[in-house]
Amino acid sequence: MTIAEAQKIVDDWIKTYGVRYFSELTNMAMLTEEVGEVARIIARRYGEQSEKESDKGKDLGDELADVLFVLICLANQTGVDLELAMKKNLDKKTKRDAVRHLQNDKLK
């Protein structure tokens, strides 16, 4: 699915099952919470922290999808076309970092 399709799917889901969007502030708090859940998995599964038994069954993909869902909600309710924003952002990064990373000895 495209990003635009994902934005439409989320909007339809909210209107069908969610009644309405939560406020932008509530969604920002929810996004922070969801990112924290991703951070917990990453820190324990790929970092130095030991993974608790209760965390071993957590699905990283599902948690990342939760982050994406709330991010799309915020974009939808603030009028951001994420597909266009992503294209502009990649263009900016490409111009800014055209050789920067290639010349970074720390990455070699």
PyMOL commands that set and color helices and strands:
alter all, ss='L'
color gray80, all
select helices_A, chain A and resi 3-18+24-45+53-55+60-78+82-96+105-107
alter helices_A, ss='H'
color red, helices_A
deselect
rebuild
show_as cartoon
